[in-house]
Amino acid sequence: MELLEEMKTLGVDVEEGTDRLMGNTALYERMLVKFADMLQETPVSPDFSEKDCGGALQSIHALKGAAGNLSIRPLYEAYTEIVNLLRAGEVSRARDEIRRILPVQEEIAARIRKYGQEQG
């Protein structure tokens, strides 16, 4: 199965994402690989202290923007909720949402990395 077809099965709006790039699917695929790299470089974990919410918020906000630009809806929607919870001071609920989304995030990243390795 091709990368874009796999992404569709995970709830990614591939059509919207490629439309943002003037229909350039090759560029979209490269951007997905860069997003998987970003996930490795900006790990998300529920194991942050309440005093370090700012660092977690900054990382999650950056990932939210990238996921939104690529129309990776499951992650974008979860990151949006986490950002809102952290801004509202609801740290415990934000941690729960992070725990819920991490397996989805890892599945998306794993499939993108698999594709990137096949292409590289």
Disulfide bonds with the S-S distance in Angstrom:
none
